[in-house]
Amino acid sequence: MSLLLIFIQLVVVLFAVVVHETSHGYVAWLLGDPTAKLSGRLTLNPIYHIDPIGTVILPLFLALMHMPLFGWAKPVPVNPSHFRDWRKGMMLVAIAGPGSNIALGTISGALLYLIKEISPAANFFALRFISRGGNLPLISLISLLLIYSFLINFFLALFNLIPIPPLDGSRVLAWILPRRWLPEYYRLERYGILILFAFIYLDSYIGILNTLASPIYYTLTKIAF
């Protein structure tokens, strides 16, 4: 994989996870929790959000291994005691992250479709560059950026909705579960990161995430090519 492709993917991942975390904090603020705002985390400045492993090392490793890219930023602090209904509040805060990525992916897809209508060959040149390299016109460079923005944002939303702590899907599941189950479920969180890395390792052999992501790839081909 060329250095340009790796660089573009890392830039897209960085922007996607920063928007993701900022969205968590913004929704928490709207629901009455000022913690993220007082911590200076309601900003798109990546310096305040970078997590060395989730924002840099893991996406770089996945790019070099030609696997679907995802990652995470430093979690935005949230104090659920400020919410009127803390379970519902945490669910809404959690869903804001994947929701923001779905919005970014949708915008990227719409722009790819617009480019296809304006310059039909531009997206094909970008796709050819991914597989073969070669020359890349400016409009195809924009297409390349949008292709990865579409894929990474939708895949990031999909990944974060997996109900493994500390992913956002676990907060949604906690809202659904009966209250009597919550103490045992929250005790699982201390092992969440180990379970997550075990899942990622096993998935490199099983390919569950690639299978789940197949509708994303299919949609991309329909709107961009």
VENPE-V812235 format. One record per pair of residues at least 6 apart in sequence whose C-alpha atoms are under 7 Angstrom apart, sorted by the first residue. I is the first residue (numbers start at 1). J is the second residue. D is the distance in Angstrom with one decimal. If there is no record, write none. Layout:
i = [I:I]
j = [J:J]
d = [D:D]
This chain:
i = [6:8:9:10:10:12:13:13:14:16:16:17:17:18:18:18:18:19:19:20:20:20:20:21:21:21:21:22:22:22:22:23:23:23:24:24:24:24:24:25:25:25:26:27:27:28:28:31:32:32:33:33:33:33:35:35:35:36:36:36:36:41:41:49:49:50:50:51:51:54:54:54:55:55:55:58:59:59:59:62:62:63:69:70:70:70:80:80:80:83:87:88:90:91:91:91:94:94:95:98:98:101:101:101:101:102:102:102:104:105:105:105:105:106:108:108:108:109:109:112:112:112:113:113:116:116:116:122:122:122:123:123:123:123:124:125:125:126:126:126:126:126:129:151:155:160:160:160:161:161:161:162:163:163:163:164:164:164:165:165:166:166:174:203]
j = [63:145:148:59:60:149:70:152:55:101:153:72:73:44:46:49:73:44:100:97:98:100:101:73:75:76:97:41:42:43:44:96:97:100:76:93:94:96:97:36:42:76:42:93:96:78:93:83:82:83:78:79:82:83:77:78:79:42:76:77:78:48:76:73:74:73:74:73:74:71:72:73:71:72:73:71:69:70:71:68:69:69:152:152:155:156:86:89:90:89:175:175:171:171:172:175:168:171:168:157:160:153:154:156:157:153:154:157:153:149:150:153:154:150:146:149:150:150:223:143:146:224:223:224:122:123:224:139:140:143:140:143:224:225:225:136:140:136:140:141:143:144:136:216:213:167:168:169:167:168:169:169:169:170:173:170:192:196:189:192:189:192:182:209]
d = [6.3:6.5:6.4:6.7:7.0:5.8:6.8:6.8:6.3:6.5:6.3:5.6:5.6:6.1:6.2:6.2:6.4:6.6:6.9:4.3:6.7:5.9:6.5:6.7:6.6:6.0:6.2:6.7:5.4:6.4:6.9:5.7:5.6:6.7:6.9:5.1:6.4:5.6:5.6:5.3:6.2:6.0:6.4:5.6:6.8:6.8:5.8:6.2:5.8:6.2:7.0:6.4:5.2:6.8:6.2:5.9:6.5:6.3:6.1:5.5:6.4:6.5:6.6:5.4:5.1:5.2:5.8:5.0:4.9:4.8:4.6:6.0:5.6:5.5:5.6:6.5:5.7:6.0:5.9:6.7:5.8:6.5:6.1:6.6:6.9:5.3:5.2:7.0:6.6:5.9:5.6:6.4:6.5:5.4:5.0:6.3:4.9:6.2:6.6:4.2:6.6:4.8:6.3:6.9:5.8:6.3:5.6:6.4:6.5:6.2:4.3:5.2:5.7:7.0:5.3:6.2:5.4:6.0:6.9:6.4:6.5:5.5:5.4:5.2:6.9:6.5:6.1:6.2:4.7:6.8:5.9:5.6:6.5:6.7:6.8:6.8:6.0:7.0:5.1:6.6:6.1:5.1:7.0:6.9:6.6:5.2:5.3:6.0:6.7:5.6:3.9:4.9:4.1:4.0:6.4:5.3:6.3:6.7:5.2:4.7:6.6:6.0:6.8:6.9]
